[in-house]
Amino acid sequence: MNSESRAYVDESMRVGAGLYVLASVIVPSRRADMYRTALRALLLSKQPRLHWRDEKPKRRHEIVHALTEPPLEVIAVVGTDMPSSKQKRARRKCIDRLYWRLSQRGLYHVVMERRGPANDREDLDMVNALRAQNVLPDEMRVEWCDPLSEELLWLPDILAGVIASAAAGEADLMTALRAELVIDRLCCD
């Protein structure tokens, strides 16, 4: 199954709470089109994509409830105690742990949300450094995509938002979520 699955990855930050969340949703290829259809059905008129931070609380509940079947498989890393000046460091620590988790599960195709050429290059440099250190297997493929062209990137955006809310003490959406969750926590001070 893992060779036919992809991990879609996005982030969420709560700078005031010192939180950095990196969430991945594992999507088996046989379910990819089903998820894309379900996600597009959630769009409002003239809305180009789902983006968690743009949604109002009532709508967030609707989105989470619409994505409960089949249950999502999620692997996430929550970085805590993140100083506002060390967001890049928190991202690196979370990426390191997430990629390790994914490789341990035999998930070798990772799709990250594009963040711009310079930021994507930093991520690629980190991937190459992890490979050079033999932390990541050579067969792990990482690519960067635009969420306007790949709806499946909306899933980790949603999950990162839900997990960040729960980590900040707002657990109602996490309770409503039906997902197989693996969440690692690490200090990013």
Rosetta blueprint (number, residue, H / E / L):
1 M L
2 N H
3 S H
4 E H
5 S E
6 R E
7 A E
8 Y E
9 V E
10 D E
11 E E
12 S E
13 M E
14 R E
15 V H
16 G H
17 A H
18 G L
19 L E
20 Y E
21 V E
22 L E
23 A E
24 S E
25 V E
26 I E
27 V E
28 P E
29 S H
30 R H
31 R H
32 A H
33 D H
34 M H
35 Y H
36 R H
37 T H
38 A H
39 L H
40 R H
41 A H
42 L L
43 L L
44 L L
45 S L
46 K L
47 Q L
48 P L
49 R L
50 L L
51 H L
52 W H
53 R H
54 D H
55 E L
56 K L
57 P H
58 K H
59 R H
60 R H
61 H H
62 E H
63 I H
64 V H
65 H H
66 A H
67 L L
68 T L
69 E L
70 P L
71 P L
72 L E
73 E E
74 V E
75 I E
76 A E
77 V E
78 V E
79 G E
80 T E
81 D L
82 M L
83 P L
84 S H
85 S H
86 K H
87 Q H
88 K H
89 R H
90 A H
91 R H
92 R H
93 K H
94 C H
95 I H
96 D H
97 R H
98 L H
99 Y H
100 W H
101 R H
102 L H
103 S H
104 Q H
105 R L
106 G L
107 L L
108 Y L
109 H E
110 V E
111 V E
112 M E
113 E E
114 R L
115 R L
116 G L
117 P H
118 A H
119 N H
120 D H
121 R H
122 E H
123 D H
124 L H
125 D H
126 M H
127 V H
128 N H
129 A H
130 L H
131 R H
132 A H
133 Q L
134 N L
135 V L
136 L L
137 P L
138 D L
139 E L
140 M L
141 R E
142 V E
143 E E
144 W E
145 C E
146 D L
147 P L
148 L L
149 S L
150 E L
151 E H
152 L H
153 L H
154 W H
155 L H
156 P H
157 D H
158 I H
159 L H
160 A H
161 G H
162 V H
163 I H
164 A H
165 S H
166 A H
167 A H
168 A L
169 G L
170 E L
171 A L
172 D H
173 L H
174 M H
175 T H
176 A H
177 L L
178 R L
179 A E
180 E E
181 L E
182 V E
183 I E
184 D E
185 R E
186 L E
187 C E
188 C L
189 D L
